[in-house]
Amino acid sequence: MAFATNGAPYYEQLVMQIKQQIVQGILQPGDKLPSIRAMAAEMHLNPNTVSKTYQLLESQKAVYTVKGRGTFVNQPTETMVNPAVVAEVADKLKGLLTEAQFLGITEQQVNEWVAAAYQMGDNKHEHSS
């Protein structure tokens, strides 16, 4: 994976990549993530960066760690919805929408982007039906 040059720290970009793989169904509940060293080597990152990524994902209940066995994708649950995090996402989205309006991007284009992004995530639900 190539990291973006958008200014976001590498650990945040790796968190987003792992979350995207979970949403898309590439990573399933119970799947084992690579060890910190293996992920660091694969992504050309410092092991401390990967460790920070895994700790953040664990604090968000996206993954769990079993001592001596590794880090695994967690089962999605209703308890994962944190109102403070939802409010933060809403604020970020409002900022992005303001920027889109400033750039002259139409509501229709934004809606198409949103629909396409959600459709990518919904592919996993179609296979489990």
WODAPE-V975602 format. One record per pair of residues at least 4 apart in sequence whose ideal C-beta (glycine too) atoms are under 6 Angstrom apart, sorted by the first residue. I is the first residue (numbers start at 1). J is the second residue. D is the distance in whole Angstrom. If there is no record, write none. Layout:
BEGIN
I&J&D ; I&J&D
END
This chain:
BEGIN
1&17&6 ; 3&10&6 ; 3&13&5 ; 8&12&5 ; 8&13&5 ; 10&45&6 ; 10&49&5 ; 11&49&5 ; 11&52&5 ; 11&53&5 ; 14&53&5 ; 15&53&5 ; 15&56&6 ; 21&26&4 ; 21&27&4 ; 22&27&5 ; 23&121&4 ; 24&120&6 ; 25&124&3 ; 27&31&5 ; 27&73&5 ; 29&73&5 ; 29&75&5 ; 30&72&6 ; 31&73&5 ; 32&70&5 ; 32&72&5 ; 33&71&5 ; 34&38&4 ; 34&39&4 ; 36&47&5 ; 36&50&5 ; 36&51&5 ; 37&47&6 ; 39&43&6 ; 39&50&5 ; 40&45&5 ; 40&47&4 ; 40&50&5 ; 45&49&4 ; 45&50&6 ; 54&71&5 ; 57&62&4 ; 57&63&5 ; 58&63&5 ; 61&74&6 ; 61&80&5 ; 62&74&6 ; 63&71&5 ; 63&73&6 ; 63&74&6 ; 64&72&6 ; 64&74&5 ; 65&71&5 ; 100&105&4 ; 100&110&6 ; 105&109&5
END
